[in-house]
Amino acid sequence: MRITEAAKRLGMSPRMLRYREALGLLPATRNKGSHRRFGPDELAAVTQAMELERRFDVSPAELAFGLRVLSEPAVAQAVRELGLRIGRIHAPRRALDFEKEKALRLLRQGR
């Protein structure tokens, strides 16, 4: 089906559907004339994205960025570094750090 019918079935405007496509939230499916065709899989993907947006109270752009974080290691690393810096993510404790803390505790107790 064409974009107008798909948008109607999904309860949104064709413009919003194009916006979602620009964000990378639609599977890449086009026919020979470069017109997007929507089938059950495409409609299901948009529906799933809309459900995630409602469930987690995020915008389509935020969801698209989340997908980018999951698929691009450099983006994931940059977001992780920010999370560590602002205290939203805590650095995992390494075994060596644990052993060091344990030794320091034992030394303090022996005083």
Accessible surface in RSA format (square Angstrom, percent):
REM  Atomic radii and reference values for relative SASA: ProtOr
REM  Chains: A
REM  Algorithm: Lee & Richards
REM  Probe-radius: 1.40
REM  Slices: 20
REM RES _ NUM      All-atoms   Total-Side   Main-Chain    Non-polar    All polar
REM                ABS   REL    ABS   REL    ABS   REL    ABS   REL    ABS   REL
RES MET A   1    49.69  25.7  21.92  14.5  27.78  66.1  30.82  26.2  18.88  25.0
RES ARG A   2   122.26  51.3 121.46  61.9   0.80   1.9  41.99  57.4  80.27  48.6
RES ILE A   3    26.23  14.9  25.63  19.1   0.60   1.5  25.63  18.5   0.60   1.6
RES THR A   4    92.07  65.5  90.80  92.1   1.27   3.0  65.88  88.5  26.19  39.6
RES GLU A   5    78.82  45.3  74.68  56.5   4.15   9.9  31.57  61.1  47.25  38.6
RES ALA A   6     0.00   0.0   0.00   0.0   0.00   0.0   0.00   0.0   0.00   0.0
RES ALA A   7     0.61   0.6   0.61   0.9   0.00   0.0   0.61   0.9   0.00   0.0
RES LYS A   8   170.43  83.1 148.82  91.3  21.61  51.5  99.84  89.9  70.60  75.2
RES ARG A   9   154.23  64.8 115.80  59.0  38.43  91.5  42.27  57.8 111.96  67.9
RES LEU A  10    22.70  12.6   9.49   6.8  13.20  33.2  13.61   9.6   9.09  24.5
RES GLY A  11    69.23  85.4   0.00   N/A  69.23  85.4  36.18  99.3  33.05  74.0
RES MET A  12    31.78  16.5  11.90   7.9  19.87  47.3  23.51  20.0   8.26  10.9
RES SER A  13    55.76  47.1  45.89  61.2   9.87  22.7  41.69  88.8  14.07  19.7
RES PRO A  14    41.83  30.5  41.83  38.1   0.00   0.0  41.83  34.5   0.00   0.0
RES ARG A  15   194.48  81.7 192.49  98.1   2.00   4.8  65.88  90.0 128.60  77.9
RES MET A  16    74.98  38.8  71.38  47.2   3.59   8.6  74.59  63.4   0.39   0.5
RES LEU A  17     0.01   0.0   0.00   0.0   0.01   0.0   0.00   0.0   0.00   0.0
RES ARG A  18   124.36  52.2 120.14  61.2   4.22  10.1  51.54  70.4  72.82  44.1
RES TYR A  19    95.55  44.6  89.46  50.9   6.10  15.9  72.72  54.6  22.83  28.1
RES ARG A  20    12.06   5.1  12.06   6.1   0.00   0.0   0.67   0.9  11.40   6.9
RES GLU A  21    40.84  23.4  31.01  23.5   9.83  23.4  16.58  32.1  24.26  19.8
RES ALA A  22    89.07  81.9  47.00  72.5  42.07  95.7  58.39  82.2  30.68  81.3
RES LEU A  23    52.72  29.4  32.29  23.1  20.43  51.4  36.73  25.8  15.99  43.0
RES GLY A  24    52.93  65.3   0.00   N/A  52.93  65.3  30.62  84.0  22.31  50.0
RES LEU A  25    14.34   8.0   2.76   2.0  11.58  29.1   7.25   5.1   7.09  19.1
RES LEU A  26    17.27   9.6   0.79   0.6  16.48  41.4   2.73   1.9  14.54  39.1
RES PRO A  27    53.27  38.8  39.70  36.2  13.57  49.3  52.46  43.3   0.81   5.0
RES ALA A  28   105.66  97.2  68.58 105.8  37.08  84.4  71.67 100.9  33.99  90.0
RES THR A  29    50.09  35.6  46.31  46.9   3.78   9.0  41.49  55.7   8.59  13.0
RES ARG A  30   127.15  53.4  93.72  47.8  33.43  79.6  39.45  53.9  87.70  53.2
RES ASN A  31    65.44  45.1  48.20  46.6  17.24  41.5  32.71  78.7  32.73  31.6
RES LYS A  32   216.14 105.4 176.33 108.2  39.81  94.8 129.36 116.4  86.78  92.4
RES GLY A  33    48.19  59.4   0.00   N/A  48.19  59.4  33.79  92.7  14.40  32.2
RES SER A  34    76.08  64.3  67.52  90.1   8.56  19.7  41.14  87.6  34.94  49.0
RES HIS A  35    87.93  48.1  85.48  59.4   2.45   6.3  49.81  51.3  38.13  44.4
RES ARG A  36    16.58   7.0  10.26   5.2   6.32  15.0   5.79   7.9  10.78   6.5
RES ARG A  37    89.03  37.4  88.17  44.9   0.86   2.0  25.94  35.4  63.10  38.2
RES PHE A  38     3.07   1.5   0.00   0.0   3.07   8.0   0.82   0.5   2.25   6.4
RES GLY A  39    19.91  24.6   0.00   N/A  19.91  24.6  17.94  49.2   1.97   4.4
RES PRO A  40   115.85  84.4 106.81  97.4   9.04  32.9 111.96  92.4   3.89  24.2
RES ASP A  41   113.18  79.3 106.43 105.9   6.75  16.0  26.32  61.9  86.86  86.6
RES GLU A  42    17.50  10.0  17.50  13.2   0.00   0.0   0.00   0.0  17.50  14.3
RES LEU A  43    24.93  13.9  24.78  17.7   0.14   0.4  24.93  17.5   0.00   0.0
RES ALA A  44    60.49  55.6  49.26  76.0  11.23  25.5  56.69  79.8   3.80  10.1
RES ALA A  45    31.06  28.6  22.58  34.8   8.49  19.3  26.85  37.8   4.21  11.2
RES VAL A  46     0.77   0.5   0.21   0.2   0.56   1.4   0.77   0.7   0.00   0.0
RES THR A  47    53.79  38.3  53.70  54.4   0.09   0.2  42.29  56.8  11.49  17.4
RES GLN A  48   111.98  62.6 110.63  80.9   1.35   3.2  25.93  55.2  86.06  65.3
RES ALA A  49     8.80   8.1   6.82  10.5   1.98   4.5   8.33  11.7   0.47   1.3
RES MET A  50    35.25  18.3  34.29  22.7   0.96   2.3  34.59  29.4   0.67   0.9
RES GLU A  51    92.50  53.1  88.76  67.2   3.74   8.9  30.48  59.0  62.02  50.6
RES LEU A  52    59.39  33.1  59.18  42.3   0.22   0.5  59.30  41.6   0.10   0.3
RES GLU A  53    17.01   9.8  14.47  10.9   2.54   6.1   7.72  14.9   9.29   7.6
RES ARG A  54   161.73  67.9 135.73  69.2  26.00  61.9  80.27 109.7  81.46  49.4
RES ARG A  55   181.71  76.3 145.42  74.1  36.29  86.4  51.95  71.0 129.76  78.6
RES PHE A  56   116.03  58.0  96.96  60.1  19.06  49.6 101.15  61.3  14.88  42.6
RES ASP A  57   132.12  92.5 112.08 111.6  20.05  47.4  31.92  75.1 100.21  99.9
RES VAL A  58    49.14  32.3  37.64  34.1  11.50  27.7  40.92  35.6   8.23  22.3
RES SER A  59    46.07  38.9  38.92  51.9   7.15  16.5  40.10  85.4   5.97   8.4
RES PRO A  60    22.44  16.4  22.44  20.5   0.00   0.0  22.44  18.5   0.00   0.0
RES ALA A  61    42.73  39.3  37.26  57.5   5.47  12.4  37.70  53.1   5.03  13.3
RES GLU A  62    99.53  57.1  87.61  66.3  11.91  28.4  38.25  74.0  61.28  50.0
RES LEU A  63    27.49  15.3  24.91  17.8   2.58   6.5  27.49  19.3   0.00   0.0
RES ALA A  64    13.43  12.3   7.66  11.8   5.77  13.1   8.52  12.0   4.91  13.0
RES PHE A  65    94.50  47.3  90.68  56.2   3.82   9.9  93.98  57.0   0.52   1.5
RES GLY A  66    29.82  36.8   0.00   N/A  29.82  36.8  29.23  80.2   0.58   1.3
RES LEU A  67    85.94  47.9  83.70  59.9   2.25   5.7  83.70  58.8   2.25   6.1
RES ARG A  68   116.41  48.9 112.27  57.2   4.14   9.9  29.27  40.0  87.14  52.8
RES VAL A  69    32.27  21.2  30.11  27.3   2.16   5.2  30.11  26.2   2.16   5.9
RES LEU A  70   152.51  84.9 117.64  84.2  34.87  87.7 120.31  84.5  32.20  86.7
RES SER A  71    82.25  69.5  52.00  69.4  30.25  69.7  48.78 103.9  33.47  46.9
RES GLU A  72    69.54  39.9  68.66  51.9   0.88   2.1  27.35  52.9  42.19  34.4
RES PRO A  73   114.70  83.6 104.55  95.3  10.15  36.9 110.70  91.4   3.99  24.8
RES ALA A  74    81.22  74.7  65.40 100.9  15.82  36.0  73.73 103.8   7.50  19.9
RES VAL A  75    22.30  14.7  19.61  17.8   2.69   6.5  22.28  19.4   0.03   0.1
RES ALA A  76    35.49  32.6  31.14  48.1   4.35   9.9  31.59  44.5   3.91  10.3
RES GLN A  77    89.99  50.3  87.39  63.9   2.60   6.2  38.38  81.7  51.61  39.1
RES ALA A  78    58.47  53.8  49.34  76.1   9.13  20.8  51.87  73.0   6.61  17.5
RES VAL A  79    55.16  36.3  52.96  47.9   2.20   5.3  54.49  47.3   0.67   1.8
RES ARG A  80    83.04  34.9  81.75  41.7   1.30   3.1  32.56  44.5  50.49  30.6
RES GLU A  81    95.26  54.7  89.73  67.9   5.53  13.2  33.56  64.9  61.71  50.4
RES LEU A  82   100.66  56.1  96.16  68.8   4.50  11.3  99.87  70.1   0.79   2.1
RES GLY A  83     6.04   7.5   0.00   N/A   6.04   7.5   5.83  16.0   0.21   0.5
RES LEU A  84    64.39  35.9  46.90  33.6  17.49  44.0  47.11  33.1  17.28  46.5
RES ARG A  85   207.80  87.2 171.02  87.2  36.78  87.6  60.61  82.8 147.18  89.2
RES ILE A  86   103.40  58.8  69.80  52.0  33.60  81.0  78.00  56.2  25.40  68.9
RES GLY A  87    40.97  50.5   0.00   N/A  40.97  50.5  24.76  67.9  16.21  36.3
RES ARG A  88   194.87  81.8 164.41  83.8  30.46  72.5  48.81  66.7 146.05  88.5
RES ILE A  89    62.99  35.8  57.24  42.6   5.75  13.9  60.92  43.9   2.07   5.6
RES HIS A  90   151.63  82.9 132.97  92.4  18.65  47.7  90.98  93.8  60.65  70.6
RES ALA A  91    67.71  62.3  49.42  76.3  18.28  41.6  49.42  69.6  18.28  48.4
RES PRO A  92    94.34  68.8  76.16  69.4  18.18  66.1  86.79  71.7   7.55  46.9
RES ARG A  93   148.07  62.2 117.04  59.7  31.03  73.9  68.35  93.4  79.71  48.3
RES ARG A  94   158.95  66.7 152.47  77.7   6.48  15.4  69.36  94.8  89.58  54.3
RES ALA A  95    83.21  76.5  67.69 104.5  15.52  35.3  74.91 105.5   8.30  22.0
RES LEU A  96   136.45  76.0 131.73  94.2   4.72  11.9 134.16  94.2   2.29   6.2
RES ASP A  97    44.39  31.1  43.67  43.5   0.73   1.7  11.20  26.4  33.19  33.1
RES PHE A  98    94.01  47.0  94.01  58.2   0.00   0.0  94.01  57.0   0.00   0.0
RES GLU A  99    89.52  51.4  86.00  65.1   3.52   8.4  39.32  76.1  50.19  41.0
RES LYS A 100   132.42  64.6 124.43  76.3   7.99  19.0  75.08  67.6  57.34  61.1
RES GLU A 101    71.95  41.3  70.51  53.3   1.44   3.4  28.47  55.1  43.48  35.5
RES LYS A 102    89.94  43.9  89.84  55.1   0.10   0.2  43.05  38.7  46.89  49.9
RES ALA A 103    49.95  45.9  45.99  71.0   3.96   9.0  49.21  69.3   0.74   2.0
RES LEU A 104    73.74  41.1  73.44  52.5   0.30   0.8  73.44  51.6   0.30   0.8
RES ARG A 105   103.85  43.6 102.84  52.4   1.01   2.4  47.11  64.4  56.74  34.4
RES LEU A 106   106.15  59.1  97.41  69.7   8.74  22.0  97.71  68.6   8.43  22.7
RES LEU A 107   120.77  67.3 113.69  81.3   7.08  17.8 115.95  81.4   4.82  13.0
RES ARG A 108   138.95  58.3 125.66  64.1  13.29  31.6  53.65  73.3  85.31  51.7
RES GLN A 109   138.39  77.4 104.17  76.1  34.21  81.5  47.67 101.5  90.71  68.8
RES GLY A 110    69.58  85.8   0.00   N/A  69.58  85.8  37.37 102.5  32.21  72.1
RES ARG A 111   233.11  97.9 164.94  84.1  68.17 162.3  87.33 119.4 145.78  88.4
END  Absolute sums over single chains surface
CHAIN  1 A     8754.8       7281.1       1473.7       5204.7       3550.1
END  Absolute sums over all chains
TOTAL          8754.8       7281.1       1473.7       5204.7       3550.1
